[in-house]
Amino acid sequence: MDINSCRSYATRENLKKNLAKLGLDKHRPIIVRNDQGRWTAIFGYTLSGYPNPATIAHMGYMVIN
């Protein structure tokens, strides 16, 4: 998955709202901007502590190992 194809938002606040809505805000997201200047999040596969990190990728966010 390329950072530019991940789910992204025009504002950092909108990204944070969506992460909270999905329950991902407590799983150590790294908040970044992509090449288009939009906000997205990257998660560490084991660092996130999420029970099934692959699910995060299915939600549209990047997961790295």
PDB file of N, CA, C and O in Angstrom, chain B, residues numbered from 101:
ATOM      1  N   MET B 101       0.853  -1.172   0.000  1.00  0.00           N
ATOM      2  CA  MET B 101       0.000   0.000   0.000  1.00  0.00           C
ATOM      3  C   MET B 101       0.896   1.232   0.000  1.00  0.00           C
ATOM      4  O   MET B 101       1.835   1.324   0.791  1.00  0.00           O
ATOM      5  N   ASP B 102       0.613   2.146  -0.860  1.00  0.00           N
ATOM      6  CA  ASP B 102       1.323   3.414  -0.966  1.00  0.00           C
ATOM      7  C   ASP B 102       0.672   4.441  -0.039  1.00  0.00           C
ATOM      8  O   ASP B 102      -0.549   4.449   0.118  1.00  0.00           O
ATOM      9  N   ILE B 103       1.477   5.300   0.571  1.00  0.00           N
ATOM     10  CA  ILE B 103       0.950   6.300   1.501  1.00  0.00           C
ATOM     11  C   ILE B 103      -0.105   7.186   0.846  1.00  0.00           C
ATOM     12  O   ILE B 103      -1.005   7.676   1.528  1.00  0.00           O
ATOM     13  N   ASN B 104      -0.009   7.399  -0.462  1.00  0.00           N
ATOM     14  CA  ASN B 104      -0.965   8.250  -1.159  1.00  0.00           C
ATOM     15  C   ASN B 104      -2.287   7.552  -1.455  1.00  0.00           C
ATOM     16  O   ASN B 104      -3.257   8.201  -1.849  1.00  0.00           O
ATOM     17  N   SER B 105      -2.334   6.235  -1.267  1.00  0.00           N
ATOM     18  CA  SER B 105      -3.590   5.516  -1.505  1.00  0.00           C
ATOM     19  C   SER B 105      -4.306   5.187  -0.194  1.00  0.00           C
ATOM     20  O   SER B 105      -5.364   4.558  -0.208  1.00  0.00           O
ATOM     21  N   CYS B 106      -3.741   5.605   0.925  1.00  0.00           N
ATOM     22  CA  CYS B 106      -4.370   5.381   2.229  1.00  0.00           C
ATOM     23  C   CYS B 106      -5.512   6.360   2.449  1.00  0.00           C
ATOM     24  O   CYS B 106      -5.575   7.411   1.811  1.00  0.00           O
ATOM     25  N   ARG B 107      -6.402   6.010   3.346  1.00  0.00           N
ATOM     26  CA  ARG B 107      -7.475   6.914   3.758  1.00  0.00           C
ATOM     27  C   ARG B 107      -6.826   8.185   4.281  1.00  0.00           C
ATOM     28  O   ARG B 107      -5.896   8.125   5.086  1.00  0.00           O
ATOM     29  N   SER B 108      -7.312   9.333   3.828  1.00  0.00           N
ATOM     30  CA  SER B 108      -6.720  10.596   4.256  1.00  0.00           C
ATOM     31  C   SER B 108      -7.788  11.670   4.437  1.00  0.00           C
ATOM     32  O   SER B 108      -8.910  11.545   3.946  1.00  0.00           O
ATOM     33  N   TYR B 109      -7.413  12.725   5.151  1.00  0.00           N
ATOM     34  CA  TYR B 109      -8.341  13.793   5.498  1.00  0.00           C
ATOM     35  C   TYR B 109      -7.686  15.149   5.258  1.00  0.00           C
ATOM     36  O   TYR B 109      -6.464  15.283   5.321  1.00  0.00           O
ATOM     37  N   ALA B 110      -8.514  16.145   4.984  1.00  0.00           N
ATOM     38  CA  ALA B 110      -8.016  17.494   4.711  1.00  0.00           C
ATOM     39  C   ALA B 110      -7.432  18.137   5.966  1.00  0.00           C
ATOM     40  O   ALA B 110      -6.512  18.949   5.870  1.00  0.00           O
ATOM     41  N   THR B 111      -7.955  17.785   7.142  1.00  0.00           N
ATOM     42  CA  THR B 111      -7.451  18.385   8.378  1.00  0.00           C
ATOM     43  C   THR B 111      -7.041  17.301   9.371  1.00  0.00           C
ATOM     44  O   THR B 111      -7.556  16.183   9.354  1.00  0.00           O
ATOM     45  N   ARG B 112      -6.117  17.664  10.218  1.00  0.00           N
ATOM     46  CA  ARG B 112      -5.653  16.758  11.273  1.00  0.00           C
ATOM     47  C   ARG B 112      -6.811  16.435  12.226  1.00  0.00           C
ATOM     48  O   ARG B 112      -6.931  15.306  12.702  1.00  0.00           O
ATOM     49  N   GLU B 113      -7.649  17.415  12.497  1.00  0.00           N
ATOM     50  CA  GLU B 113      -8.777  17.224  13.406  1.00  0.00           C
ATOM     51  C   GLU B 113      -9.752  16.175  12.867  1.00  0.00           C
ATOM     52  O   GLU B 113     -10.246  15.337  13.621  1.00  0.00           O
ATOM     53  N   ASN B 114     -10.025  16.224  11.562  1.00  0.00           N
ATOM     54  CA  ASN B 114     -10.917  15.226  10.959  1.00  0.00           C
ATOM     55  C   ASN B 114     -10.316  13.826  11.044  1.00  0.00           C
ATOM     56  O   ASN B 114     -11.033  12.856  11.287  1.00  0.00           O
ATOM     57  N   LEU B 115      -9.008  13.719  10.847  1.00  0.00           N
ATOM     58  CA  LEU B 115      -8.339  12.420  10.989  1.00  0.00           C
ATOM     59  C   LEU B 115      -8.495  11.914  12.412  1.00  0.00           C
ATOM     60  O   LEU B 115      -8.858  10.757  12.621  1.00  0.00           O
ATOM     61  N   LYS B 116      -8.227  12.762  13.388  1.00  0.00           N
ATOM     62  CA  LYS B 116      -8.336  12.354  14.789  1.00  0.00           C
ATOM     63  C   LYS B 116      -9.757  11.925  15.148  1.00  0.00           C
ATOM     64  O   LYS B 116      -9.939  10.961  15.891  1.00  0.00           O
ATOM     65  N   LYS B 117     -10.762  12.626  14.630  1.00  0.00           N
ATOM     66  CA  LYS B 117     -12.153  12.246  14.870  1.00  0.00           C
ATOM     67  C   LYS B 117     -12.441  10.854  14.330  1.00  0.00           C
ATOM     68  O   LYS B 117     -13.097  10.049  14.991  1.00  0.00           O
ATOM     69  N   ASN B 118     -11.939  10.565  13.099  1.00  0.00           N
ATOM     70  CA  ASN B 118     -12.187   9.255  12.509  1.00  0.00           C
ATOM     71  C   ASN B 118     -11.448   8.167  13.262  1.00  0.00           C
ATOM     72  O   ASN B 118     -11.997   7.085  13.472  1.00  0.00           O
ATOM     73  N   LEU B 119     -10.212   8.427  13.673  1.00  0.00           N
ATOM     74  CA  LEU B 119      -9.467   7.428  14.446  1.00  0.00           C
ATOM     75  C   LEU B 119     -10.203   7.108  15.743  1.00  0.00           C
ATOM     76  O   LEU B 119     -10.284   5.946  16.143  1.00  0.00           O
ATOM     77  N   ALA B 120     -10.736   8.131  16.398  1.00  0.00           N
ATOM     78  CA  ALA B 120     -11.494   7.913  17.635  1.00  0.00           C
ATOM     79  C   ALA B 120     -12.776   7.123  17.360  1.00  0.00           C
ATOM     80  O   ALA B 120     -13.134   6.227  18.125  1.00  0.00           O
ATOM     81  N   LYS B 121     -13.457   7.456  16.275  1.00  0.00           N
ATOM     82  CA  LYS B 121     -14.700   6.763  15.909  1.00  0.00           C
ATOM     83  C   LYS B 121     -14.455   5.267  15.685  1.00  0.00           C
ATOM     84  O   LYS B 121     -15.278   4.431  16.058  1.00  0.00           O
ATOM     85  N   LEU B 122     -13.305   4.942  15.066  1.00  0.00           N
ATOM     86  CA  LEU B 122     -12.962   3.549  14.786  1.00  0.00           C
ATOM     87  C   LEU B 122     -12.274   2.861  15.964  1.00  0.00           C
ATOM     88  O   LEU B 122     -12.013   1.659  15.914  1.00  0.00           O
ATOM     89  N   GLY B 123     -11.980   3.616  17.021  1.00  0.00           N
ATOM     90  CA  GLY B 123     -11.297   3.056  18.179  1.00  0.00           C
ATOM     91  C   GLY B 123      -9.808   2.861  17.968  1.00  0.00           C
ATOM     92  O   GLY B 123      -9.170   2.107  18.703  1.00  0.00           O
ATOM     93  N   LEU B 124      -9.249   3.531  16.970  1.00  0.00           N
ATOM     94  CA  LEU B 124      -7.827   3.372  16.663  1.00  0.00           C
ATOM     95  C   LEU B 124      -6.950   4.425  17.326  1.00  0.00           C
ATOM     96  O   LEU B 124      -5.724   4.315  17.294  1.00  0.00           O
ATOM     97  N   ASP B 125      -7.549   5.425  17.915  1.00  0.00           N
ATOM     98  CA  ASP B 125      -6.777   6.515  18.506  1.00  0.00           C
ATOM     99  C   ASP B 125      -5.917   6.059  19.682  1.00  0.00           C
ATOM    100  O   ASP B 125      -4.940   6.728  20.018  1.00  0.00           O
ATOM    101  N   LYS B 126      -6.252   4.960  20.299  1.00  0.00           N
ATOM    102  CA  LYS B 126      -5.500   4.455  21.441  1.00  0.00           C
ATOM    103  C   LYS B 126      -4.455   3.414  21.043  1.00  0.00           C
ATOM    104  O   LYS B 126      -3.839   2.794  21.910  1.00  0.00           O
ATOM    105  N   HIS B 127      -4.250   3.219  19.746  1.00  0.00           N
ATOM    106  CA  HIS B 127      -3.330   2.188  19.258  1.00  0.00           C
ATOM    107  C   HIS B 127      -2.087   2.770  18.601  1.00  0.00           C
ATOM    108  O   HIS B 127      -1.585   2.234  17.613  1.00  0.00           O
ATOM    109  N   ARG B 128      -1.605   3.856  19.151  1.00  0.00           N
ATOM    110  CA  ARG B 128      -0.334   4.480  18.777  1.00  0.00           C
ATOM    111  C   ARG B 128      -0.203   4.830  17.300  1.00  0.00           C
ATOM    112  O   ARG B 128       0.768   4.417  16.665  1.00  0.00           O
ATOM    113  N   PRO B 129      -1.139   5.570  16.739  1.00  0.00           N
ATOM    114  CA  PRO B 129      -0.994   5.966  15.339  1.00  0.00           C
ATOM    115  C   PRO B 129       0.127   7.001  15.183  1.00  0.00           C
ATOM    116  O   PRO B 129       0.321   7.858  16.046  1.00  0.00           O
ATOM    117  N   ILE B 130       0.843   6.906  14.092  1.00  0.00           N
ATOM    118  CA  ILE B 130       1.809   7.929  13.716  1.00  0.00           C
ATOM    119  C   ILE B 130       1.087   8.800  12.701  1.00  0.00           C
ATOM    120  O   ILE B 130       0.761   8.341  11.607  1.00  0.00           O
ATOM    121  N   ILE B 131       0.840  10.036  13.054  1.00  0.00           N
ATOM    122  CA  ILE B 131       0.073  10.936  12.193  1.00  0.00           C
ATOM    123  C   ILE B 131       1.029  11.669  11.263  1.00  0.00           C
ATOM    124  O   ILE B 131       1.981  12.309  11.708  1.00  0.00           O
ATOM    125  N   VAL B 132       0.760  11.567   9.962  1.00  0.00           N
ATOM    126  CA  VAL B 132       1.635  12.131   8.930  1.00  0.00           C
ATOM    127  C   VAL B 132       0.806  12.803   7.843  1.00  0.00           C
ATOM    128  O   VAL B 132      -0.417  12.666   7.797  1.00  0.00           O
ATOM    129  N   ARG B 133       1.495  13.528   6.974  1.00  0.00           N
ATOM    130  CA  ARG B 133       0.868  14.089   5.779  1.00  0.00           C
ATOM    131  C   ARG B 133       1.400  13.352   4.561  1.00  0.00           C
ATOM    132  O   ARG B 133       2.583  13.017   4.503  1.00  0.00           O
ATOM    133  N   ASN B 134       0.534  13.100   3.591  1.00  0.00           N
ATOM    134  CA  ASN B 134       0.967  12.436   2.369  1.00  0.00           C
ATOM    135  C   ASN B 134       1.462  13.468   1.351  1.00  0.00           C
ATOM    136  O   ASN B 134       1.535  14.657   1.663  1.00  0.00           O
ATOM    137  N   ASP B 135       1.796  13.027   0.156  1.00  0.00           N
ATOM    138  CA  ASP B 135       2.335  13.921  -0.873  1.00  0.00           C
ATOM    139  C   ASP B 135       1.352  14.995  -1.316  1.00  0.00           C
ATOM    140  O   ASP B 135       1.763  16.035  -1.832  1.00  0.00           O
ATOM    141  N   GLN B 136       0.067  14.758  -1.122  1.00  0.00           N
ATOM    142  CA  GLN B 136      -0.946  15.746  -1.494  1.00  0.00           C
ATOM    143  C   GLN B 136      -1.243  16.718  -0.342  1.00  0.00           C
ATOM    144  O   GLN B 136      -2.096  17.595  -0.480  1.00  0.00           O
ATOM    145  N   GLY B 137      -0.549  16.567   0.780  1.00  0.00           N
ATOM    146  CA  GLY B 137      -0.755  17.444   1.917  1.00  0.00           C
ATOM    147  C   GLY B 137      -1.936  17.057   2.786  1.00  0.00           C
ATOM    148  O   GLY B 137      -2.363  17.834   3.641  1.00  0.00           O
ATOM    149  N   ARG B 138      -2.466  15.860   2.575  1.00  0.00           N
ATOM    150  CA  ARG B 138      -3.603  15.391   3.369  1.00  0.00           C
ATOM    151  C   ARG B 138      -3.090  14.557   4.541  1.00  0.00           C
ATOM    152  O   ARG B 138      -2.015  13.963   4.463  1.00  0.00           O
ATOM    153  N   TRP B 139      -3.861  14.516   5.626  1.00  0.00           N
ATOM    154  CA  TRP B 139      -3.480  13.829   6.850  1.00  0.00           C
ATOM    155  C   TRP B 139      -3.911  12.366   6.829  1.00  0.00           C
ATOM    156  O   TRP B 139      -5.022  12.042   6.410  1.00  0.00           O
ATOM    157  N   THR B 140      -3.016  11.483   7.288  1.00  0.00           N
ATOM    158  CA  THR B 140      -3.312  10.065   7.406  1.00  0.00           C
ATOM    159  C   THR B 140      -2.551   9.509   8.599  1.00  0.00           C
ATOM    160  O   THR B 140      -1.809  10.238   9.258  1.00  0.00           O
ATOM    161  N   ALA B 141      -2.727   8.236   8.879  1.00  0.00           N
ATOM    162  CA  ALA B 141      -2.050   7.605  10.009  1.00  0.00           C
ATOM    163  C   ALA B 141      -1.374   6.318   9.556  1.00  0.00           C
ATOM    164  O   ALA B 141      -1.849   5.616   8.664  1.00  0.00           O
ATOM    165  N   ILE B 142      -0.255   6.038  10.200  1.00  0.00           N
ATOM    166  CA  ILE B 142       0.489   4.801   9.971  1.00  0.00           C
ATOM    167  C   ILE B 142       0.554   4.078  11.316  1.00  0.00           C
ATOM    168  O   ILE B 142       0.748   4.704  12.358  1.00  0.00           O
ATOM    169  N   PHE B 143       0.391   2.763  11.282  1.00  0.00           N
ATOM    170  CA  PHE B 143       0.427   1.962  12.500  1.00  0.00           C
ATOM    171  C   PHE B 143       1.531   0.915  12.400  1.00  0.00           C
ATOM    172  O   PHE B 143       1.760   0.348  11.332  1.00  0.00           O
ATOM    173  N   GLY B 144       2.214   0.658  13.513  1.00  0.00           N
ATOM    174  CA  GLY B 144       3.181  -0.431  13.584  1.00  0.00           C
ATOM    175  C   GLY B 144       2.433  -1.737  13.834  1.00  0.00           C
ATOM    176  O   GLY B 144       1.519  -1.780  14.658  1.00  0.00           O
ATOM    177  N   TYR B 145       2.808  -2.787  13.138  1.00  0.00           N
ATOM    178  CA  TYR B 145       2.088  -4.055  13.237  1.00  0.00           C
ATOM    179  C   TYR B 145       2.016  -4.540  14.678  1.00  0.00           C
ATOM    180  O   TYR B 145       0.923  -4.815  15.172  1.00  0.00           O
ATOM    181  N   THR B 146       3.143  -4.653  15.362  1.00  0.00           N
ATOM    182  CA  THR B 146       3.124  -5.125  16.748  1.00  0.00           C
ATOM    183  C   THR B 146       3.028  -3.973  17.738  1.00  0.00           C
ATOM    184  O   THR B 146       2.460  -4.139  18.817  1.00  0.00           O
ATOM    185  N   LEU B 147       3.568  -2.818  17.396  1.00  0.00           N
ATOM    186  CA  LEU B 147       3.561  -1.668  18.291  1.00  0.00           C
ATOM    187  C   LEU B 147       2.147  -1.176  18.586  1.00  0.00           C
ATOM    188  O   LEU B 147       1.884  -0.642  19.663  1.00  0.00           O
ATOM    189  N   SER B 148       1.245  -1.354  17.631  1.00  0.00           N
ATOM    190  CA  SER B 148      -0.115  -0.846  17.814  1.00  0.00           C
ATOM    191  C   SER B 148      -0.844  -1.537  18.962  1.00  0.00           C
ATOM    192  O   SER B 148      -1.693  -0.930  19.615  1.00  0.00           O
ATOM    193  N   GLY B 149      -0.517  -2.797  19.208  1.00  0.00           N
ATOM    194  CA  GLY B 149      -1.216  -3.550  20.239  1.00  0.00           C
ATOM    195  C   GLY B 149      -2.634  -3.933  19.839  1.00  0.00           C
ATOM    196  O   GLY B 149      -3.399  -4.437  20.661  1.00  0.00           O
ATOM    197  N   TYR B 150      -2.981  -3.698  18.589  1.00  0.00           N
ATOM    198  CA  TYR B 150      -4.316  -4.026  18.092  1.00  0.00           C
ATOM    199  C   TYR B 150      -4.420  -5.548  17.973  1.00  0.00           C
ATOM    200  O   TYR B 150      -3.476  -6.182  17.502  1.00  0.00           O
ATOM    201  N   PRO B 151      -5.534  -6.148  18.383  1.00  0.00           N
ATOM    202  CA  PRO B 151      -5.661  -7.610  18.353  1.00  0.00           C
ATOM    203  C   PRO B 151      -5.405  -8.230  16.973  1.00  0.00           C
ATOM    204  O   PRO B 151      -4.805  -9.301  16.881  1.00  0.00           O
ATOM    205  N   ASN B 152      -5.850  -7.573  15.913  1.00  0.00           N
ATOM    206  CA  ASN B 152      -5.634  -8.071  14.558  1.00  0.00           C
ATOM    207  C   ASN B 152      -5.211  -6.892  13.678  1.00  0.00           C
ATOM    208  O   ASN B 152      -6.060  -6.277  13.033  1.00  0.00           O
ATOM    209  N   PRO B 153      -3.910  -6.563  13.640  1.00  0.00           N
ATOM    210  CA  PRO B 153      -3.444  -5.385  12.909  1.00  0.00           C
ATOM    211  C   PRO B 153      -3.812  -5.366  11.424  1.00  0.00           C
ATOM    212  O   PRO B 153      -3.910  -4.293  10.829  1.00  0.00           O
ATOM    213  N   ALA B 154      -4.014  -6.517  10.833  1.00  0.00           N
ATOM    214  CA  ALA B 154      -4.404  -6.546   9.417  1.00  0.00           C
ATOM    215  C   ALA B 154      -5.750  -5.855   9.218  1.00  0.00           C
ATOM    216  O   ALA B 154      -6.020  -5.331   8.137  1.00  0.00           O
ATOM    217  N   THR B 155      -6.586  -5.850  10.233  1.00  0.00           N
ATOM    218  CA  THR B 155      -7.878  -5.173  10.159  1.00  0.00           C
ATOM    219  C   THR B 155      -7.698  -3.672   9.966  1.00  0.00           C
ATOM    220  O   THR B 155      -8.507  -3.027   9.299  1.00  0.00           O
ATOM    221  N   ILE B 156      -6.639  -3.117  10.550  1.00  0.00           N
ATOM    222  CA  ILE B 156      -6.357  -1.688  10.389  1.00  0.00           C
ATOM    223  C   ILE B 156      -6.138  -1.372   8.911  1.00  0.00           C
ATOM    224  O   ILE B 156      -6.610  -0.350   8.414  1.00  0.00           O
ATOM    225  N   ALA B 157      -5.425  -2.247   8.215  1.00  0.00           N
ATOM    226  CA  ALA B 157      -5.182  -2.052   6.780  1.00  0.00           C
ATOM    227  C   ALA B 157      -6.500  -2.125   6.015  1.00  0.00           C
ATOM    228  O   ALA B 157      -6.694  -1.377   5.057  1.00  0.00           O
ATOM    229  N   HIS B 158      -7.392  -2.998   6.414  1.00  0.00           N
ATOM    230  CA  HIS B 158      -8.694  -3.097   5.756  1.00  0.00           C
ATOM    231  C   HIS B 158      -9.540  -1.857   5.995  1.00  0.00           C
ATOM    232  O   HIS B 158     -10.462  -1.574   5.230  1.00  0.00           O
ATOM    233  N   MET B 159      -9.230  -1.113   7.060  1.00  0.00           N
ATOM    234  CA  MET B 159      -9.917   0.141   7.342  1.00  0.00           C
ATOM    235  C   MET B 159      -9.356   1.295   6.493  1.00  0.00           C
ATOM    236  O   MET B 159      -9.903   2.397   6.498  1.00  0.00           O
ATOM    237  N   GLY B 160      -8.272   1.033   5.773  1.00  0.00           N
ATOM    238  CA  GLY B 160      -7.720   2.032   4.864  1.00  0.00           C
ATOM    239  C   GLY B 160      -6.449   2.722   5.317  1.00  0.00           C
ATOM    240  O   GLY B 160      -5.967   3.636   4.647  1.00  0.00           O
ATOM    241  N   TYR B 161      -5.893   2.293   6.456  1.00  0.00           N
ATOM    242  CA  TYR B 161      -4.667   2.902   6.953  1.00  0.00           C
ATOM    243  C   TYR B 161      -3.466   1.995   6.714  1.00  0.00           C
ATOM    244  O   TYR B 161      -3.616   0.779   6.590  1.00  0.00           O
ATOM    245  N   MET B 162      -2.282   2.582   6.650  1.00  0.00           N
ATOM    246  CA  MET B 162      -1.067   1.827   6.404  1.00  0.00           C
ATOM    247  C   MET B 162      -0.599   1.157   7.693  1.00  0.00           C
ATOM    248  O   MET B 162      -0.625   1.760   8.766  1.00  0.00           O
ATOM    249  N   VAL B 163      -0.173  -0.101   7.571  1.00  0.00           N
ATOM    250  CA  VAL B 163       0.399  -0.853   8.682  1.00  0.00           C
ATOM    251  C   VAL B 163       1.786  -1.286   8.246  1.00  0.00           C
ATOM    252  O   VAL B 163       1.953  -1.889   7.185  1.00  0.00           O
ATOM    253  N   ILE B 164       2.792  -0.975   9.077  1.00  0.00           N
ATOM    254  CA  ILE B 164       4.158  -1.379   8.756  1.00  0.00           C
ATOM    255  C   ILE B 164       4.645  -2.356   9.803  1.00  0.00           C
ATOM    256  O   ILE B 164       4.121  -2.403  10.916  1.00  0.00           O
ATOM    257  N   ASN B 165       5.637  -3.126   9.445  1.00  0.00           N
ATOM    258  CA  ASN B 165       6.193  -4.115  10.360  1.00  0.00           C
ATOM    259  C   ASN B 165       7.474  -3.607  10.947  1.00  0.00           C
ATOM    260  O   ASN B 165       8.103  -4.298  11.748  1.00  0.00           O
TER     261      ASN B 165
END
